[in-house]
Amino acid sequence: MLRALLLGVLSAFFFSSTFVLNRAMSLEGGHWAWTATLRYAYMLLMLMAWLGITRQGAVLRGVRDALRSRPLFWMLTGSVGFGVFYAPLCYSATRMPGWVVAATWQATILATPLVLLLFGRKVPTWGLAFTGLIFLGIVLVNLEQAGGFGDAAGLILGVLPVLLAALAYPLGNQLAWEARSDAARGGPEAANPALESGPGLVLLLCLGSLPFWLALLLVVRPETPADGQWVQTALVAFLAGVVATSLFLHARNRARSSYELAAVDATQSMEVVFSLVGEILFLHAAPPGLLGFSGIALVALGLVLYVARQTAGRKAGG
């Protein structure tokens, strides 16, 4: 359990690059649709190159076989877990600082128990109480950003897309986790090495999300990407898309219960701290005020209580 949590925190460090770099691209005039789409185009190339260079042909063949076996399932899973997750985050980066997006994004910890219940998994009710602290922290951070309730319309336009992303991400992850568990029990994709490989699973989801990105570009019709956007989206693709996502999925795959899954997902609250530090250092952002810091503290406290309760439960059971 501890190893899974450490992997989750490490993935949060790399994930935080998303919020900082997305905000930087927004300030430089880059369109959010390209910020989102280019990341997954780069990820696709990077993952295929990595698996090829490391001679993981079995994983590549597993990705091919999985797509042939259940193309609609992997298109749905990739579109929800990558497309509906990331496009709204990029849009919100045009309206709010990156660390505020990161703080609001922690609503995914609230969404995780709902997703687990949707799939018939049991979640301890006291675990839901700890997520309430995280939710209160999110409210405080956004109230400070909006200047109280003075800019309610701007707050809604910035927050709602992040809440949509916060629901889509655990839903896509859980669909992938259920497919892996079904394969382990001898399901239709049993012994498929792509489902046991972090990079292989990310590549599978990336390929599945391609129809979503093509549809997004056709509907939004953004202008040509800004010059700096090509380099910055490549960095996001590598740090957050390849490294962080592979670490996070590997951490989730180590979970052996619904509660451990929720605890691993809770480590992503560390993105707030990492994003805030990164934005202050690299974008010269102003530090948060009292409400903002109070919100961050509550988010961190929710995570600590989550982990402490799990540790106490394991000792009592042992």
C-alpha positions as semicolon CSV with decimal commas, in nm:
position;residue;x (nm);y (nm);z (nm)
1;M;0,000;0,000;0,000
2;L;0,276;0,246;0,095
3;R;0,456;0,186;-0,235
4;A;0,136;0,254;-0,428
5;L;0,087;0,581;-0,238
6;L;0,445;0,694;-0,303
7;L;0,401;0,619;-0,672
8;G;0,080;0,822;-0,664
9;V;0,255;1,124;-0,507
10;L;0,538;1,100;-0,761
11;S;0,285;1,093;-1,043
12;A;0,121;1,404;-0,892
13;F;0,454;1,587;-0,913
14;F;0,479;1,517;-1,286
15;F;0,107;1,579;-1,340
16;S;0,147;1,930;-1,196
17;S;0,344;2,030;-1,506
18;T;0,013;2,015;-1,691
19;F;-0,141;2,300;-1,493
20;V;0,166;2,522;-1,503
21;L;0,243;2,476;-1,874
22;N;-0,123;2,496;-1,981
23;R;-0,152;2,828;-1,804
24;A;0,170;2,948;-1,967
25;M;0,038;2,857;-2,313
26;S;-0,290;3,033;-2,241
27;L;-0,111;3,352;-2,137
28;E;0,092;3,336;-2,460
29;G;-0,223;3,312;-2,674
30;G;-0,221;2,942;-2,759
31;H;-0,567;2,795;-2,828
32;W;-0,687;2,547;-2,566
33;A;-0,805;2,294;-2,829
34;W;-0,450;2,262;-2,968
35;T;-0,307;2,248;-2,616
36;A;-0,526;1,943;-2,554
37;T;-0,498;1,769;-2,892
38;L;-0,124;1,810;-2,945
39;R;-0,050;1,652;-2,608
40;Y;-0,208;1,324;-2,714
41;A;-0,056;1,336;-3,061
42;Y;0,288;1,362;-2,899
43;M;0,200;1,094;-2,645
44;L;0,106;0,855;-2,922
45;L;0,440;0,902;-3,098
46;M;0,644;0,888;-2,776
47;L;0,481;0,571;-2,648
48;M;0,510;0,385;-2,976
49;A;0,875;0,489;-3,005
50;W;0,951;0,385;-2,648
51;L;0,787;0,045;-2,679
52;G;0,967;-0,008;-3,008
53;I;1,310;0,099;-2,881
54;T;1,276;-0,119;-2,570
55;R;1,167;-0,410;-2,789
56;Q;0,833;-0,457;-2,623
57;G;0,677;-0,604;-2,931
58;A;0,446;-0,823;-2,725
59;V;0,293;-0,513;-2,565
60;L;0,243;-0,346;-2,904
61;R;0,077;-0,660;-3,037
62;G;-0,137;-0,668;-2,723
63;V;-0,253;-0,311;-2,794
64;R;-0,343;-0,413;-3,150
65;D;-0,528;-0,722;-3,033
66;A;-0,723;-0,531;-2,768
67;L;-0,839;-0,274;-3,025
68;R;-0,943;-0,549;-3,263
69;S;-1,122;-0,740;-2,990
70;R;-1,327;-0,451;-2,845
71;P;-1,282;-0,133;-3,051
72;L;-1,595;0,042;-2,922
73;F;-1,506;-0,024;-2,558
74;W;-1,155;0,119;-2,593
75;M;-1,282;0,416;-2,796
76;L;-1,531;0,491;-2,518
77;T;-1,273;0,442;-2,243
78;G;-1,008;0,653;-2,419
79;S;-1,251;0,929;-2,512
80;V;-1,386;0,957;-2,158
81;G;-1,061;0,900;-1,967
82;F;-0,842;1,118;-2,191
83;G;-1,069;1,335;-2,409
84;V;-1,351;1,445;-2,179
85;F;-1,094;1,467;-1,899
86;Y;-0,830;1,685;-2,066
87;A;-1,012;1,918;-2,306
88;P;-1,212;2,089;-2,026
89;L;-0,895;2,131;-1,816
90;C;-0,726;2,312;-2,104
91;Y;-1,030;2,535;-2,149
92;S;-1,035;2,626;-1,779
93;A;-0,666;2,723;-1,797
94;T;-0,776;3,019;-2,012
95;R;-0,990;3,148;-1,725
96;M;-0,807;3,062;-1,402
97;P;-0,447;3,032;-1,274
98;G;-0,303;2,685;-1,300
99;W;-0,291;2,621;-0,924
100;V;-0,661;2,714;-0,893
101;V;-0,744;2,467;-1,170
102;A;-0,532;2,209;-0,985
103;A;-0,717;2,276;-0,658
104;T;-1,058;2,250;-0,825
105;W;-0,941;1,937;-1,001
106;Q;-0,922;1,766;-0,661
107;A;-1,298;1,721;-0,694
108;T;-1,193;1,402;-0,872
109;I;-1,137;1,260;-0,522
110;L;-1,506;1,323;-0,454
111;A;-1,600;1,167;-0,786
112;T;-1,397;0,851;-0,729
113;P;-1,627;0,700;-0,462
114;L;-1,927;0,775;-0,684
115;V;-1,762;0,598;-0,976
116;L;-1,671;0,300;-0,756
117;L;-2,031;0,277;-0,633
118;L;-2,149;0,295;-0,995
119;F;-1,943;-0,017;-1,066
120;G;-2,080;-0,195;-0,760
121;R;-1,768;-0,148;-0,547
122;K;-1,797;-0,081;-0,174
123;V;-1,656;0,242;-0,031
124;P;-1,640;0,305;0,348
125;T;-1,872;0,589;0,448
126;W;-1,608;0,742;0,677
127;G;-1,388;0,777;0,367
128;L;-1,654;1,003;0,219
129;A;-1,630;1,228;0,526
130;F;-1,262;1,294;0,459
131;T;-1,339;1,396;0,103
132;G;-1,572;1,658;0,248
133;L;-1,267;1,842;0,385
134;I;-1,112;1,834;0,039
135;F;-1,433;1,972;-0,113
136;L;-1,443;2,257;0,143
137;G;-1,083;2,339;0,053
138;I;-1,178;2,358;-0,315
139;V;-1,463;2,597;-0,233
140;L;-1,234;2,831;-0,035
141;V;-0,970;2,841;-0,311
142;N;-1,228;2,931;-0,575
143;L;-1,404;3,188;-0,359
144;E;-1,073;3,372;-0,319
145;Q;-1,004;3,351;-0,692
146;A;-1,348;3,493;-0,778
147;G;-1,324;3,768;-0,516
148;G;-1,602;3,621;-0,305
149;F;-1,925;3,591;-0,503
150;G;-1,861;3,907;-0,708
151;D;-1,773;3,721;-1,029
152;A;-2,017;3,430;-1,016
153;A;-2,043;3,396;-1,395
154;G;-1,666;3,379;-1,440
155;L;-1,641;3,133;-1,153
156;I;-1,899;2,903;-1,310
157;L;-1,736;2,912;-1,654
158;G;-1,400;2,827;-1,500
159;V;-1,515;2,566;-1,250
160;L;-1,778;2,361;-1,438
161;P;-1,537;2,227;-1,705
162;V;-1,296;2,116;-1,430
163;L;-1,577;1,937;-1,247
164;L;-1,665;1,755;-1,569
165;A;-1,301;1,655;-1,610
166;A;-1,289;1,545;-1,246
167;L;-1,570;1,297;-1,310
168;A;-1,445;1,176;-1,649
169;Y;-1,093;1,086;-1,533
170;P;-1,181;0,831;-1,260
171;L;-1,458;0,696;-1,482
172;G;-1,213;0,628;-1,766
173;N;-0,955;0,486;-1,524
174;Q;-1,213;0,259;-1,367
175;L;-1,327;0,128;-1,705
176;A;-0,964;0,038;-1,779
177;W;-0,920;-0,116;-1,431
178;E;-1,234;-0,327;-1,474
179;A;-1,106;-0,451;-1,812
180;R;-0,774;-0,549;-1,653
181;S;-0,947;-0,726;-1,363
182;D;-1,178;-0,908;-1,603
183;A;-0,876;-1,021;-1,806
184;A;-0,707;-1,148;-1,488
185;R;-1,014;-1,363;-1,423
186;G;-0,989;-1,520;-1,768
187;G;-1,202;-1,269;-1,957
188;P;-1,189;-1,192;-2,332
189;E;-0,849;-1,017;-2,302
190;A;-0,684;-1,267;-2,068
191;A;-0,303;-1,277;-2,081
192;N;-0,290;-0,958;-2,288
193;P;0,045;-0,797;-2,192
194;A;-0,081;-0,449;-2,286
195;L;-0,316;-0,450;-1,988
196;E;-0,032;-0,528;-1,747
197;S;0,202;-0,261;-1,886
198;G;0,165;0,104;-1,778
199;P;0,290;0,246;-2,112
200;G;0,095;-0,019;-2,302
201;L;-0,231;0,070;-2,131
202;V;-0,172;0,443;-2,185
203;L;-0,105;0,378;-2,555
204;L;-0,424;0,176;-2,578
205;L;-0,628;0,457;-2,424
206;C;-0,449;0,715;-2,640
207;L;-0,539;0,531;-2,960
208;G;-0,893;0,490;-2,837
209;S;-0,924;0,866;-2,783
210;L;-0,824;0,962;-3,140
211;P;-1,185;0,996;-3,269
212;F;-1,256;1,241;-2,987
213;W;-0,964;1,468;-3,078
214;L;-1,050;1,466;-3,447
215;A;-1,411;1,558;-3,365
216;L;-1,297;1,836;-3,130
217;L;-1,080;2,001;-3,396
218;L;-1,359;1,975;-3,655
219;V;-1,612;2,136;-3,422
220;V;-1,394;2,410;-3,263
221;R;-1,178;2,486;-3,571
222;P;-0,895;2,658;-3,381
223;E;-0,634;2,879;-3,544
224;T;-0,285;2,747;-3,615
225;P;-0,095;2,657;-3,295
226;A;0,130;2,926;-3,150
227;D;0,506;2,870;-3,194
228;G;0,574;2,799;-2,828
229;Q;0,278;2,562;-2,811
230;W;0,458;2,292;-3,010
231;V;0,741;2,268;-2,756
232;Q;0,534;2,313;-2,443
233;T;0,273;2,053;-2,538
234;A;0,559;1,810;-2,607
235;L;0,684;1,870;-2,252
236;V;0,335;1,815;-2,110
237;A;0,298;1,500;-2,321
238;F;0,621;1,355;-2,183
239;L;0,605;1,467;-1,819
240;A;0,232;1,432;-1,754
241;G;0,109;1,214;-2,038
242;V;0,380;0,947;-2,046
243;V;0,566;0,957;-1,711
244;A;0,289;1,064;-1,473
245;T;0,008;0,864;-1,631
246;S;0,218;0,547;-1,646
247;L;0,318;0,590;-1,278
248;F;-0,041;0,658;-1,175
249;L;-0,189;0,363;-1,361
250;H;0,085;0,141;-1,219
251;A;-0,001;0,265;-0,869
252;R;-0,370;0,192;-0,928
253;N;-0,289;-0,153;-1,061
254;R;-0,115;-0,232;-0,730
255;A;-0,439;-0,159;-0,540
256;R;-0,616;-0,467;-0,408
257;S;-0,938;-0,313;-0,278
258;S;-1,183;-0,034;-0,350
259;Y;-1,048;0,169;-0,058
260;E;-0,689;0,137;-0,177
261;L;-0,802;0,260;-0,519
262;A;-0,962;0,565;-0,356
263;A;-0,651;0,629;-0,145
264;V;-0,422;0,618;-0,450
265;D;-0,651;0,860;-0,630
266;A;-0,638;1,087;-0,323
267;T;-0,261;1,134;-0,365
268;Q;-0,339;1,356;-0,663
269;S;-0,428;1,636;-0,421
270;M;-0,053;1,701;-0,400
271;E;-0,082;1,851;-0,749
272;V;-0,212;2,169;-0,584
273;V;0,109;2,225;-0,389
274;F;0,337;2,133;-0,679
275;S;0,140;2,354;-0,921
276;L;0,140;2,652;-0,687
277;V;0,516;2,634;-0,635
278;G;0,577;2,591;-1,008
279;E;0,354;2,884;-1,103
280;I;0,520;3,115;-0,850
281;L;0,870;3,013;-0,963
282;F;0,822;3,008;-1,340
283;L;0,523;3,235;-1,411
284;H;0,579;3,483;-1,125
285;A;0,223;3,430;-1,004
286;A;0,110;3,600;-0,685
287;P;0,087;3,366;-0,386
288;P;-0,263;3,291;-0,254
289;G;-0,415;3,484;0,032
290;L;-0,564;3,356;0,356
291;L;-0,861;3,183;0,193
292;G;-0,640;3,020;-0,067
293;F;-0,389;2,887;0,183
294;S;-0,673;2,768;0,408
295;G;-0,821;2,581;0,115
296;I;-0,488;2,418;0,028
297;A;-0,444;2,318;0,394
298;L;-0,786;2,150;0,401
299;V;-0,711;1,961;0,080
300;A;-0,383;1,836;0,228
301;L;-0,553;1,747;0,558
302;G;-0,812;1,539;0,375
303;L;-0,534;1,338;0,211
304;V;-0,346;1,288;0,540
305;L;-0,660;1,163;0,714
306;Y;-0,731;0,928;0,426
307;V;-0,389;0,767;0,455
308;A;-0,383;0,771;0,838
309;R;-0,720;0,594;0,859
310;Q;-0,604;0,329;0,613
311;T;-0,285;0,269;0,814
312;A;-0,479;0,241;1,140
313;G;-0,724;0,000;0,979
314;R;-0,445;-0,225;0,857
315;K;-0,278;-0,232;1,201
316;A;-0,607;-0,313;1,371
317;G;-0,667;-0,595;1,125
318;G;-0,315;-0,733;1,167
